[in-house]
Amino acid sequence: MRAPDRSTAPEVRGFGDFDLPRPSEVTLPNGARLYVLDRGDIPVCRLTACWNAGRADVKSVPALVLAANAMRCGTAARSEEEIAETLEYNGAWLRCNADAHASFLTLHSLNKTFGEVLPVVADMLSNAEYPARALGSQREKTASQLDIKNRRISVKAESVYNPLVYGAASPLARHYTGADVMNVGDDEIRQTYAGVFRANTPAFFLAGRITGEIERTARESLGAIRFGDTADAVSASVVPRPAHAGDSEARLQVDGSLQTAIKIGIPTIGRQHPDFEKLRVAVMLLGGYFGSRLMANIREEKGYTYGITASLNGAPEGAAVEIACQTDNRFTHDVLSEISKELRRLACEPVPAEELEAARNILVSSMAGVTDTPFSIADYLVSLHTLGLPPEHFRRQLDAARSATPAEINRLAAEYLAATPRLTALAGDFDRQCI
């Protein structure tokens, strides 16, 4: 076998054309939609159930978290121990989570045991009983995890950032503690289960190496679940964020903290605007990858932080470009100054073609990565479903990444970044800051 010539770098080639694979669709007898994506060679599959109601839609986020996590704690036909044993013995893994306007249950399974574990999940979705003993332990576990999370300086900054951006009365501005979790009653948990998981009909996404038998099993088990037969269904409720006429700042004093967490929101255009996807390219240049401008300046050159990011959040309440980092208290003012400098520079100075090409390649490669596995494809399809976007959105994202020009980046940065009100949230020990 001929040894490779390591003295010559391999030729770098761009990606060819590609698109998002489409799943097949079927409507089950109970009205639920089942999307099936048969791809891959490994005999495993993943089922995701998606309800269009989430953290911003329920009266109590702790009640939703407990209702989701305690769903496996027993049904009319199976004890908590039986459910756990069936999943573990058959090599299955189950996860429940929720975002602002959607809740999810995801089952990973071997193909050969799918027929054993799916009836357990179907039973949980139909007949979860929430015994008081199990709810008590779930409360303690969830409360402990939340209290640990709330100690992070970045989470403290989030607690003042969300009211600043979305308004103090917005559901997205709510902040919870372990004490809030402990105060959730059993009946409230059961009512949340009924209002979110029973009253609403989910969409199901089945991905992996899907045989005819796997699909038939899914159709039969999932199609037999009765959804929508309970009152008081929880539905998505979008509260538009308030208008912001100028810059605003909110601070949270954290005595003894050695670092300050910074989170900046720049309200911007929504997903339906024709500039949105090309704005994503500008945000990528600003702080979307390791070699981005914020990283090169604030981390690499000045050493103010271990990392700083910029991202484009297209929330239904109102989109925003979000910049986040943590820094030594002494450098807070300097970091804010350098962020402003980079925003102005992106708007005013010509963007080198090589820099834009690097950011473009990262965006395109990340989209190519979406198509790598059946599960990554399913993740993207679930995201499209929760956002109400068509499959063609993938192509629009790809075309925008490939066609953005340096002049367009300057225009977008000038119009949507540099000249837009900036909302800044800071959490730290301000007595230690040079600000």
C-alpha positions in Angstrom: 0.0 0.0 0.0 1.4 3.4 -1.0 2.2 5.8 1.9 0.4 9.1 1.8 2.4 12.2 0.8 2.2 14.3 3.9 4.3 17.1 2.5 1.4 18.3 0.3 -1.9 19.5 1.8 -5.0 17.8 0.4 -7.2 19.8 -1.9 -10.0 21.7 -0.2 -13.3 21.3 -1.9 -16.6 22.9 -1.2 -19.8 21.0 -0.6 -21.8 20.0 -3.6 -25.6 20.5 -3.6 -27.6 18.7 -1.0 -31.1 19.1 0.5 -33.1 17.9 3.5 -34.5 14.4 3.2 -38.2 14.3 3.4 -40.1 11.8 5.7 -43.2 10.0 4.7 -46.4 11.2 6.5 -49.5 9.4 7.7 -52.5 10.4 9.7 -53.3 7.9 12.5 -56.8 6.9 13.5 -56.7 9.3 16.5 -55.8 12.3 14.2 -52.1 12.4 15.2 -49.6 12.8 12.4 -46.8 10.3 12.1 -43.6 11.3 10.2 -41.4 8.4 9.2 -37.8 8.8 8.1 -36.1 5.5 7.1 -32.4 6.1 6.9 -29.2 4.5 8.2 -27.8 1.0 8.5 -27.8 0.5 12.3 -30.9 -1.3 13.6 -31.9 1.4 16.0 -34.8 3.9 16.0 -35.9 7.0 17.8 -39.5 8.2 18.4 -40.2 11.8 19.3 -43.6 13.0 20.4 -44.1 16.8 20.1 -46.9 18.8 21.7 -47.4 22.4 20.7 -47.5 23.7 24.3 -44.5 24.5 26.5 -43.0 26.5 29.2 -44.5 29.9 28.1 -48.0 28.4 27.8 -48.5 26.7 31.2 -49.5 28.4 34.5 -46.5 26.8 36.2 -43.2 25.7 34.6 -42.3 23.5 37.7 -45.6 21.7 37.3 -44.8 21.0 33.6 -41.3 19.7 34.4 -42.7 17.5 37.1 -45.6 16.2 34.9 -43.1 15.3 32.2 -40.4 13.7 34.4 -42.9 11.8 36.6 -44.8 10.4 33.7 -42.8 7.2 34.1 -43.6 6.8 37.8 -46.5 4.5 37.3 -49.7 3.9 35.3 -52.9 2.0 36.0 -51.3 -1.2 34.6 -47.6 -0.8 35.4 -45.7 0.3 38.5 -42.7 2.6 38.4 -40.4 -0.3 38.9 -42.0 -2.3 36.1 -41.6 0.7 33.7 -38.0 1.2 34.7 -37.1 -2.5 34.4 -38.7 -2.8 30.9 -36.8 0.2 29.6 -33.5 -0.8 31.1 -33.7 -4.5 30.3 -34.5 -3.8 26.6 -31.7 -1.2 26.2 -34.1 1.7 25.8 -33.7 5.3 26.9 -36.4 7.9 27.6 -36.2 11.6 27.9 -38.8 14.4 28.4 -38.1 18.1 28.0 -39.8 21.3 27.0 -39.0 24.6 25.3 -41.0 27.9 25.2 -43.9 26.6 23.1 -43.4 22.8 22.7 -43.0 19.8 24.9 -41.3 16.6 23.9 -41.0 12.9 24.8 -38.2 11.0 23.1 -37.6 7.3 23.1 -34.4 5.6 21.8 -34.8 1.9 21.2 -33.1 -1.1 19.5 -35.2 -2.3 16.6 -35.4 -5.8 18.1 -37.0 -4.5 21.3 -39.1 -1.7 19.9 -42.3 -3.8 20.2 -41.5 -4.4 23.9 -40.9 -0.8 25.0 -43.4 1.2 22.8 -46.5 -0.2 24.6 -44.9 1.1 27.9 -44.6 4.6 26.4 -48.1 4.5 25.0 -49.4 3.5 28.4 -47.6 6.5 30.0 -49.2 8.8 27.5 -52.6 7.4 28.2 -52.8 6.4 31.9 -50.0 8.1 33.9 -51.2 8.1 37.6 -48.6 10.2 39.5 -48.6 8.4 42.9 -47.9 10.8 45.7 -44.8 8.9 46.9 -43.1 9.2 43.5 -44.1 12.9 43.2 -42.4 13.6 46.5 -39.1 12.2 45.3 -39.4 13.9 41.9 -40.0 17.2 43.6 -36.9 16.9 45.8 -34.7 15.8 42.8 -36.0 18.6 40.5 -35.7 21.3 43.3 -32.1 20.3 44.0 -31.1 20.4 40.3 -32.8 23.8 39.9 -31.1 25.3 42.9 -27.7 24.1 41.7 -28.4 25.5 38.2 -29.5 28.9 39.7 -26.1 29.3 41.3 -24.5 29.8 37.9 -23.7 33.4 37.2 -24.9 33.0 33.6 -28.3 31.9 34.9 -28.4 34.9 37.3 -27.9 37.1 34.2 -30.7 35.3 32.4 -33.0 36.1 35.3 -32.6 39.8 34.7 -32.2 39.6 30.9 -35.6 37.9 30.2 -37.8 40.6 31.9 -35.7 43.3 30.2 -36.2 41.9 26.7 -39.7 40.3 26.9 -41.3 42.5 29.6 -41.8 41.8 33.3 -45.3 40.4 32.7 -44.2 37.9 30.0 -44.3 34.2 30.7 -40.8 34.1 29.4 -39.7 36.4 32.2 -40.6 34.0 34.9 -37.8 32.7 37.2 -38.2 29.7 39.5 -36.4 28.3 42.5 -36.3 25.0 44.2 -38.8 26.4 46.7 -41.3 27.0 43.8 -40.9 23.3 42.8 -41.5 22.1 46.3 -44.7 24.1 46.5 -46.3 22.5 43.4 -49.3 20.4 44.5 -50.1 16.9 43.3 -53.3 18.0 41.6 -51.6 20.8 39.7 -49.1 18.2 38.3 -52.0 15.9 37.2 -53.9 18.8 35.7 -50.8 19.9 33.7 -50.4 16.3 32.4 -54.1 16.3 31.3 -53.9 19.8 29.8 -50.7 19.4 27.9 -50.1 15.7 27.2 -53.6 14.3 27.1 -55.8 17.1 25.8 -53.4 18.0 22.9 -52.7 15.7 20.0 -49.0 15.4 19.4 -47.0 14.9 16.2 -44.8 11.8 16.1 -41.4 11.6 14.4 -40.0 8.1 13.9 -36.5 8.0 12.5 -33.7 5.4 12.0 -33.7 2.1 10.3 -37.4 1.8 10.0 -38.6 -1.6 8.8 -42.2 -2.4 7.9 -42.7 -4.1 11.2 -41.4 -1.1 13.2 -43.7 1.3 11.3 -46.7 -1.1 11.8 -46.0 -1.3 15.5 -45.8 2.5 15.7 -49.1 3.0 13.8 -50.9 0.5 16.0 -49.7 1.6 19.4 -49.7 5.3 18.8 -52.9 5.4 16.8 -54.8 3.7 19.6 -54.0 6.5 22.2 -57.0 8.8 22.8 -56.0 12.4 22.7 -58.2 15.4 23.1 -60.8 13.9 25.3 -60.0 16.0 28.4 -61.1 19.6 29.1 -58.9 22.7 29.6 -56.3 22.0 26.9 -53.2 24.1 27.2 -52.4 25.9 23.9 -49.6 28.1 22.7 -49.9 31.7 23.8 -47.5 34.1 22.3 -47.1 37.5 24.1 -45.3 39.9 21.8 -42.3 41.6 23.5 -42.6 45.3 24.2 -41.2 47.9 21.9 -37.8 49.3 22.9 -37.1 52.9 21.9 -33.5 53.0 23.2 -30.8 51.2 25.0 -31.6 49.7 28.5 -29.5 48.0 31.2 -30.4 45.8 34.1 -28.1 44.7 36.9 -28.1 42.0 39.5 -25.7 42.4 42.4 -24.1 39.0 43.3 -21.9 39.5 46.4 -18.6 37.7 46.2 -18.8 36.8 42.6 -15.4 36.9 40.9 -17.0 37.1 37.4 -19.6 39.2 35.7 -22.0 37.5 33.3 -23.0 39.7 30.4 -26.0 39.1 28.1 -26.9 41.6 25.5 -30.1 41.4 23.4 -30.5 43.4 20.2 -34.2 43.1 19.0 -34.4 42.4 15.3 -36.5 41.2 12.4 -38.5 37.9 12.6 -38.0 34.7 10.7 -40.5 35.7 8.0 -38.5 38.7 6.9 -36.5 38.2 3.7 -33.3 39.5 5.4 -33.5 37.1 8.4 -31.4 34.2 7.0 -28.6 36.5 5.6 -28.6 38.3 9.0 -27.6 34.9 10.4 -24.5 35.0 8.3 -23.6 38.5 9.7 -24.1 37.2 13.3 -21.9 34.2 12.5 -19.1 36.6 11.5 -19.7 38.6 14.7 -19.6 35.7 17.2 -20.9 32.4 15.8 -17.7 30.4 15.6 -14.2 30.1 17.3 -12.5 32.4 14.8 -15.3 35.0 14.8 -14.6 38.7 15.5 -15.7 38.8 19.1 -13.6 35.7 19.9 -10.6 36.9 18.0 -10.7 40.3 19.8 -12.0 39.7 23.3 -10.7 36.2 23.9 -7.6 35.7 21.8 -6.2 39.2 21.6 -7.2 40.8 24.9 -7.8 37.7 27.1 -10.9 39.1 28.8 -12.9 35.9 28.6 -12.7 32.2 27.9 -15.4 32.5 25.3 -18.0 34.8 23.9 -20.9 34.0 21.5 -23.4 35.7 19.3 -26.5 34.0 18.1 -29.8 34.8 16.3 -32.8 33.8 18.3 -36.0 33.8 16.3 -38.5 33.5 19.1 -42.2 34.0 18.2 -42.4 36.7 20.8 -39.8 38.7 18.8 -36.4 37.8 17.4 -33.2 39.1 18.9 -29.4 38.8 18.3 -28.0 37.6 21.6 -24.4 38.2 22.8 -23.2 36.4 25.9 -20.0 35.9 27.9 -18.5 35.9 31.4 -15.5 38.0 32.4 -13.5 39.0 35.4 -15.3 41.8 37.2 -12.5 44.2 36.4 -12.9 43.9 32.7 -16.7 44.4 32.4 -16.5 47.9 31.0 -13.7 46.9 28.6 -15.7 43.9 27.2 -18.8 46.1 26.7 -16.7 48.7 24.9 -15.1 46.1 22.6 -18.5 44.6 21.8 -19.7 48.0 20.7 -16.5 48.4 18.6 -17.0 45.1 16.8 -20.7 45.9 16.0 -19.6 49.3 14.5 -16.7 47.7 12.6 -19.0 45.0 11.0 -21.4 47.7 9.9 -18.8 50.2 8.5 -15.6 48.4 7.3 -15.5 46.2 4.2 -15.7 42.5 5.0 -12.7 40.6 3.6 -13.8 38.0 1.1 -11.7 35.3 2.8 -13.3 36.0 6.2 -16.8 35.8 4.7 -15.9 32.6 2.9 -14.7 31.0 6.2 -18.0 31.9 7.9 -20.0 30.7 4.9 -18.2 27.3 4.9 -18.9 26.8 8.6 -22.6 27.5 8.1 -22.8 25.3 5.1 -20.9 22.5 6.8 -23.2 22.7 9.8 -26.2 22.4 7.6 -24.6 19.4 5.8 -24.1 17.9 9.3 -27.9 18.1 9.8 -28.2 15.5 7.0 -25.6 13.2 8.4 -27.8 10.9 10.5 -31.5 10.1 10.7 -31.6 11.5 14.2 -30.1 14.8 13.3 -32.5 15.1 10.4 -35.4 14.3 12.7 -34.2 17.0 15.1 -34.3 19.6 12.3 -37.8 18.3 11.2 -39.1 18.6 14.8 -37.7 22.2 14.9 -39.5 23.1 11.7 -42.7 21.6 13.1 -42.5 23.6 16.4 -41.8 26.8 14.5 -44.5 26.3 11.9 -42.0 26.4 9.1 -42.1 24.3 5.8 -39.4 21.8 4.8 -38.4 24.3 2.1 -36.9 26.5 4.9 -33.8 24.4 4.8 -33.1 25.4 1.2 -33.7 29.0 2.0 -31.2 28.9 4.8 -28.6 27.2 2.6 -29.1 29.6 -0.3 -28.8 32.6 2.1 -25.5 31.2 3.5 -24.1 30.7 0.0 -25.2 34.0 -1.5 -24.5 36.6 1.1 -22.0 39.2 -0.1 -19.6 41.5 1.8 -21.8 44.6 0.9 -24.9 42.8 2.2 -23.1 42.0 5.5 -22.3 45.7 6.0 -25.9 46.7 5.2 -27.4 44.1 7.5 -25.0 45.0 10.4 -25.7 48.7 10.0 -29.5 48.3 9.8 -30.1 45.5 12.3 -27.1 45.5 14.7 -25.3 48.8 15.1 -28.3 51.1 14.9 -30.8 49.0 17.0 -31.5 49.5 20.7 -29.3 47.3 22.9 -30.6 45.6 26.0 -27.8 44.7 28.4 -28.1 42.4 31.5 -25.3 42.1 34.0 -24.9 39.9 37.0 -21.8 40.2 39.2 -20.2 41.9 42.1 -20.2 45.5 41.0 -18.2 46.7 43.9 -15.3 44.8 42.3 -15.8 46.3 38.9 -14.0 49.0 37.1 -17.2 50.4 35.6 
